[in-house]
Amino acid sequence: MFSFTVDPEISIDLFQQHHIHELYELIDSNREHLRKWLLWVDKRQSPEDLEPIIPMWIRNYADNNGFDAGIRYHGRLVGMIGLHYIDWKSRSTSIGYLLSREAEGKGIISRAVSSLLQYLFLEMDLNRVEIQCALNNKKSIGIPERLGFTKEGITREGQWLYDHYEDIVTYSLLKRDWEVS
């Protein structure tokens, strides 16, 4: 299974069925914090709501089509990181992430994404990685900007979020740009 150490403080581990309660606790204890940017939060009202989802994540990984993994900080689950669909013909994917409120400000997501980029470009030989963020989510936007991604553009009202639209900004990083940095 997909698992690796980012640094002495951070590891990334593919979610398994036995992580359901831990994952639900992360979501539930950060519900208001995550709800600002993620539409699916309200759909997860119990650990049982995650039971059909984790096998899909495992299947995606087994099919070499992305993954969803937990981010652990000193062994404690503090967030998620995942690859959405992998387009093998164009060798591209996109990264999504979330972090608990109490874990913010420690560089956890920046370090996890940076480590993941090395894996994607060197081990998987991908050419392009995208990150999309809500334009108003300044903390999330800081990640691709710090890591040298190029801002490609804004999709106006690109996401419906409960009661309003959010503009979505797309960033990309190419393997050749990453190798230079």
Secondary structure, 3 states (H helix, E strand, C coil): CCEEECCCCEEEEECCHHHHHHHHHHHHHCHHHHHCCCHHHHHCCCHHHHCCHHHHHHHHHHCCCCEEEEEEECCEEEEEEEECCCECCCCEEEEEEEECHHHCCCCHHHHHHHHHHHHHHHHCCCCEEEEEEECCCHHHHHHHHHCCCEEEEEEEEEEEECCEEEEEEEEEEEHHHHHHC
